[in-house]
């Protein structure tokens, strides 16, 4: 499994992967909310993140992680590629090589919270912000 740097010419692929994952895994987001996040956050934030991608054996990008300073800002794995070690590899890369030690996750994303806890993150605080986020630290 190889982890590679994402370059600006790949941003459209990143956005498509983000959108596919959100539509499949975040049933609590409305269509309008997804579009708002996509325009307001995702497309504007990519330039300000350190981005890494992981590819499957066919060379397709199946996941990516975005970090800033010591924070994991986003992690998305294509629904068909989840539970195959791609997310774990990206988080380990971010922790070990990019020195990330904290993140925020939507409190409704129970699968993500469980995933990060299995990787050694603990809940620092939750619920006192908008949107309601769980702050986790390694």
Secondary structure, 3 states (H helix, E strand, C coil): CCEEECCHHHHHHHHHHHHHHHHHHCCCCCHHHHHHHHHHHHHHHHHHCEEEEEECCCCCEEEEEEEECCEEEEEEECHHHCCCCHHHHHHHHHHHHCCCCEEEEECCCHHHHHHHHHCCCEEEEECCCCCCEEEEEC
